[in-house]
Amino acid sequence: MTKMEIDENAVVLELARREEARRQDWRESIQKNLWSYLQYKAPGWYLDEKWYLKELAGILQKVTNREILYLIIDMPPQIGKSRLVSDWIEWDLGNHPTGCFMRTSHTFTLAETFSMNIREFVKTPEYRKVFPGLFLSSHKKALEAWSLKTAKVYSYFCAGVGGSITGKGCDRAGIVDDPVKDWEDALSKTMMDNKWDWYTSVFRSRLQPDIDVPEIVISTRWTRHDITGHLIRVEGVVERGGKWLVYEYPALDKNDKTISPYYMSTEKLLSKRRDYEKGEQRWIWEALYQQNPIEKKGLLFPERKLQRFHLADIKYLNEDYRVGVCDTADTGADSLCSVIGLVQGLKVYIIDFIHNPQEMEITEALVSNQIIEWHPPRFGIESNAGGRGFARNIRKLIENKAATKIVDYDTTSNKETRIIMGSSQIIKHFYFLVEEEQNDHYRRAFRELTDYVMKKARQDDNTPDVLTRLTELVYRSNQLKVSILK
């Protein structure tokens, strides 16, 4: 080999070395910075102008570094939050190839879709340009749970919210992504309570117990009784000394301007809002696009406005009289609601509730015992389909045990109109027990009252309805159509 050939080879080798060094620098820069990785993977989507995604990427990088352990993400639909979280998981696994993620969603199908998107990209040459040497295991590759060859057990597993998660554990992060399917699910308090019980008993049991494993909840704020609402109430937010960092942005700002034209134009967002308003569904818009739970806009009886009392406050109360009202349950999941009030002047102290969805034989016994215990001189029962029969049975059950006059009343006006008209009296003059002194019946009734939203169909309204009837007995008894049962 001639000297010239040797020199040429040396140049080629040096150029190759420099190119490899350049690639290594490029690879390391992307491995270290999530936003750089995102722009490498999808440069047309992850634009610097989408500042809200860039901010969120920075927050997720802090989750990777364990600077943030509890994160709530509330953003409008189709803005890219779930996509970004999926891409973050790929990047995090590349940097921690023995780790494992758990991700759940409102249906197992959606959870599997997220899993498939991540798994399929991890298999590509594009991924290995950044994270060379990482390959899927040929033995653990199901969508439900799959592994990299480097994983201790699994790299990623998924489930539907409310479903079982057995025999698996995660150490990188546990993620709940979109736990509530739609507004109909959100309006079911039972379903929301079940999801919260599942989160605390099942989901958290899958987090590796000997280390701090981040928890992430991504959601539409349908209701304050969702998992996010429970976490904020029970464990608190960082700004108030609590655990959870909340990353929340509405689609429109306070001036009705879009969060970003790269998300959606102001004109299009306003048009969408008008469409919801035409269908009298502004509350759905508020939840979907503004992250305002359905109870926040249009609450007729916000908890902060209701007056409270302790039992000790009325121990020596010189009441004028006592009065009770009962609204019997209709068919289906409706609940009977029965209330006793102690009246002193304009003040009404709500001393007792019965709130029960069970059959009439059980509720008859509960209401008759309530009347016998409190001895109200007058007790009204709504004369709906089964109300008159219910009233007759109550009269028989309290005979010779309480000198209470049982009356029934007709429903002749629009229920929502009556509730709205009576709301000011309830807020101004009604007093409710402090939470720590409420029993289960009282707690359910009070929650139904404070959840009542104006102009919304398909909601539980027996408590606001029965309290409205109570205002009519106390303040407008001469206007109430009553007939004494013979």
FENVEN-V603306 format. One record per residue. PHI is phi as a letter, one per 40 degrees, with the letter a starting at -180 (* if undefined). PSI is psi in whole degrees, 0 to 359 (NA if undefined). D_FIRST is the distance of its C-alpha to the first C-alpha in Angstrom with 2 decimals. Layout:
PHI_PSI_D_FIRST + PHI_PSI_D_FIRST
//
This chain:
*_132_0.00 + c_164_3.76 + c_323_6.67 + c_318_8.20 + c_321_6.17 + c_316_6.73 + c_319_10.15 + c_318_10.84 + c_320_10.40 + c_322_12.56 + c_315_15.02 + c_314_15.32 + c_320_15.99 + c_318_18.41 + c_318_20.16 + c_319_20.50 + c_317_21.90 + c_321_24.29 + c_318_25.38 + c_321_26.11 + c_321_27.99 + c_316_29.90 + c_321_30.84 + c_318_31.90 + c_316_34.05 + c_315_35.52 + c_315_36.23 + c_324_37.85 + c_323_39.96 + c_324_41.34 + c_327_41.88 + c_338_43.88 + b_116_45.97 + c_317_48.11 + c_323_48.78 + c_319_45.07 + c_316_44.69 + c_318_47.71 + c_332_46.38 + c_314_43.03 + c_314_44.91 + b_75_47.60 + c_332_47.07 + c_346_49.90 + b_314_52.36 + c_77_51.60 + c_147_52.22 + d_333_52.81 + c_339_56.15 + c_71_57.28 + d_329_58.12 + c_325_60.20 + c_323_57.21 + c_319_55.02 + c_314_57.81 + c_322_58.13 + c_319_54.40 + c_322_54.72 + c_317_57.65 + c_327_55.82 + c_325_52.90 + c_329_55.56 + c_315_56.75 + d_319_53.25 + c_1_53.37 + g_24_56.93 + c_337_58.41 + b_130_60.67 + b_340_62.20 + b_114_64.92 + b_130_64.29 + b_129_66.54 + b_113_65.16 + b_107_67.87 + a_162_66.71 + c_163_67.83 + c_149_66.77 + g_22_63.54 + c_345_62.19 + h_12_59.13 + c_316_60.10 + c_324_59.49 + c_316_56.23 + c_318_55.00 + c_320_56.09 + c_314_54.18 + c_325_50.99 + c_319_51.60 + d_316_51.90 + d_312_48.44 + c_317_46.97 + c_318_48.92 + c_325_47.89 + c_325_44.24 + c_341_44.80 + b_71_47.12 + c_352_45.92 + c_355_48.43 + c_177_51.39 + a_138_54.09 + b_147_56.17 + b_132_59.64 + b_131_60.86 + b_156_64.28 + a_177_66.08 + c_336_69.54 + b_152_68.58 + c_328_66.13 + c_314_64.87 + c_320_63.83 + c_320_62.27 + c_326_60.19 + c_314_59.13 + d_315_57.72 + c_316_55.98 + c_317_54.42 + c_320_53.03 + c_311_51.23 + d_318_50.03 + c_324_48.63 + c_325_46.55 + c_336_45.21 + c_350_43.73 + c_156_41.71 + c_328_38.00 + c_322_39.35 + c_319_40.90 + c_347_37.83 + c_328_35.81 + c_320_38.10 + b_77_38.81 + c_148_35.90 + g_0_36.73 + c_125_40.41 + b_151_41.84 + c_147_45.39 + c_140_46.90 + c_349_47.57 + c_334_50.83 + b_89_52.38 + b_12_52.01 + c_150_55.63 + c_325_56.66 + c_325_59.35 + a_121_56.87 + b_166_53.09 + b_149_50.32 + c_159_46.72 + c_338_45.02 + c_352_45.11 + c_149_48.89 + c_315_51.36 + b_287_53.81 + b_157_53.80 + c_331_51.98 + a_133_54.70 + a_156_58.17 + b_165_60.97 + a_166_64.69 + c_145_67.68 + c_128_69.86 + g_345_72.76 + c_172_70.93 + c_147_70.05 + b_94_66.76 + b_148_66.70 + g_14_64.13 + b_154_61.64 + a_153_60.90 + b_153_58.72 + b_350_57.20 + c_313_55.43 + a_148_58.42 + b_127_61.50 + b_129_62.11 + b_114_65.27 + b_112_64.45 + g_64_67.40 + c_342_69.98 + b_125_72.93 + c_310_72.86 + a_183_75.41 + c_331_78.64 + c_318_80.77 + c_320_78.99 + c_329_79.23 + c_352_83.01 + c_106_83.41 + c_325_84.05 + c_316_83.85 + c_319_80.37 + c_319_79.20 + c_321_80.70 + c_321_79.04 + c_321_75.61 + c_317_76.18 + c_319_77.28 + c_318_74.18 + c_315_71.92 + c_329_73.50 + c_325_73.94 + b_302_71.08 + d_308_68.27 + c_339_68.27 + c_347_68.49 + c_359_64.96 + c_134_63.41 + d_124_61.85 + c_338_64.69 + c_2_62.92 + b_165_60.90 + c_111_61.65 + b_123_60.66 + c_147_60.99 + b_134_63.55 + b_130_63.23 + b_120_66.02 + b_125_65.38 + a_164_68.56 + c_131_70.97 + c_73_73.98 + c_316_76.59 + a_153_79.02 + c_354_79.55 + c_11_80.02 + c_180_76.43 + d_317_73.92 + d_314_72.88 + c_317_76.53 + c_315_77.19 + c_319_74.16 + c_318_75.23 + c_317_78.82 + c_318_78.13 + b_348_74.98 + g_166_75.03 + b_156_72.53 + d_319_70.42 + c_338_72.45 + b_25_75.55 + g_9_74.10 + c_196_73.18 + c_327_70.00 + c_129_68.87 + c_125_66.79 + b_116_67.97 + b_104_65.62 + b_130_68.05 + b_130_68.12 + c_162_70.70 + c_322_69.86 + b_141_72.32 + c_187_73.01 + c_341_76.51 + c_16_76.64 + g_37_75.81 + b_147_72.33 + c_150_69.31 + d_326_66.97 + a_135_64.21 + c_343_63.99 + c_344_60.68 + c_298_62.83 + a_145_65.84 + c_156_67.84 + d_317_71.16 + c_317_72.97 + c_320_71.65 + c_316_72.48 + c_323_75.99 + c_318_76.46 + c_318_75.53 + c_319_77.99 + c_323_80.75 + c_318_80.15 + c_321_80.65 + c_324_83.73 + c_325_85.26 + c_14_85.11 + f_42_86.55 + b_38_83.31 + d_328_82.28 + c_329_81.88 + c_316_79.06 + d_313_77.28 + d_319_77.77 + c_312_76.19 + c_311_73.27 + b_336_72.27 + b_356_73.87 + g_33_73.56 + b_112_77.31 + d_151_78.76 + d_336_81.55 + c_341_84.06 + c_321_83.03 + c_117_84.26 + g_9_87.87 + c_125_88.86 + c_331_92.63 + b_66_93.15 + d_138_90.22 + d_324_90.53 + c_340_90.52 + c_347_93.71 + c_140_95.74 + c_147_98.19 + b_162_98.12 + a_158_100.58 + b_153_100.84 + d_326_103.51 + c_334_104.97 + c_334_105.59 + b_15_108.15 + d_322_109.70 + b_30_112.95 + c_129_112.57 + c_79_115.92 + c_154_114.81 + c_317_117.02 + a_174_116.16 + b_151_113.46 + a_148_112.14 + b_154_109.72 + a_145_107.95 + b_134_106.09 + b_110_103.84 + c_159_103.54 + c_140_100.30 + c_193_99.73 + c_167_97.86 + g_220_94.22 + c_12_92.42 + c_154_95.03 + b_143_96.53 + c_143_100.09 + b_127_100.56 + b_137_103.71 + b_146_104.41 + b_131_107.13 + b_141_107.78 + b_122_110.06 + b_129_111.67 + b_103_112.89 + g_235_113.82 + c_348_110.82 + c_140_108.40 + b_116_107.31 + c_115_105.62 + c_103_103.63 + c_336_104.44 + a_142_103.37 + b_145_101.24 + b_125_101.03 + b_104_97.85 + a_132_97.40 + c_4_96.04 + c_177_97.91 + c_166_100.74 + c_325_104.20 + d_323_105.83 + c_315_103.54 + c_330_103.70 + c_317_107.50 + c_319_107.73 + c_314_105.37 + c_319_107.25 + c_320_110.69 + c_325_109.71 + c_315_108.38 + c_317_111.74 + c_323_113.70 + c_319_111.66 + b_344_111.96 + f_52_115.30 + c_137_114.68 + c_332_117.98 + b_138_116.17 + a_118_113.13 + c_141_111.76 + b_128_109.91 + c_134_108.30 + c_60_110.12 + c_201_107.17 + d_316_107.13 + b_6_107.72 + c_318_108.92 + c_317_112.66 + c_320_112.47 + c_317_110.30 + c_319_112.88 + c_318_115.76 + c_323_113.99 + c_319_113.27 + c_320_116.93 + c_320_117.95 + c_332_115.48 + c_0_116.71 + d_131_120.39 + g_9_122.49 + b_338_119.31 + a_134_118.66 + c_53_120.98 + b_132_118.28 + c_117_119.07 + c_125_116.44 + b_152_115.97 + b_154_113.71 + b_149_112.35 + c_148_111.19 + c_105_107.83 + b_349_108.80 + b_167_106.20 + c_128_102.44 + c_312_100.87 + c_321_98.08 + c_316_100.58 + c_317_102.85 + c_317_100.00 + c_317_98.89 + c_326_102.49 + c_352_103.02 + c_322_99.75 + c_323_101.09 + c_319_103.95 + c_316_101.60 + c_321_99.29 + c_321_102.20 + b_348_104.65 + c_140_103.02 + b_134_101.71 + b_147_99.23 + d_143_98.56 + c_153_95.60 + d_320_92.70 + c_347_93.11 + b_7_96.71 + c_139_96.02 + c_181_96.26 + c_318_94.07 + c_313_96.49 + c_318_96.76 + c_318_92.99 + c_318_92.36 + c_318_95.06 + c_321_93.88 + c_319_90.31 + c_322_91.61 + c_311_93.56 + c_348_90.69 + c_353_88.34 + c_127_90.74 + b_134_89.20 + c_148_91.24 + g_36_90.78 + b_125_88.74 + c_168_89.81 + f_60_89.38 + b_158_89.77 + c_124_91.99 + b_14_95.00 + c_321_97.82 + c_308_97.77 + c_327_97.95 + c_314_100.54 + c_326_102.75 + c_326_102.59 + c_318_103.56 + c_326_106.57 + c_321_107.38 + c_324_107.49 + c_322_109.92 + c_322_112.18 + c_315_112.13 + b_335_112.18 + b_44_113.38 + c_333_115.35 + c_344_117.97 + c_351_115.38 + c_128_114.09 + c_111_115.53 + b_149_116.62 + b_129_119.04 + c_130_120.49 + c_130_120.00 + c_NA_123.33
//
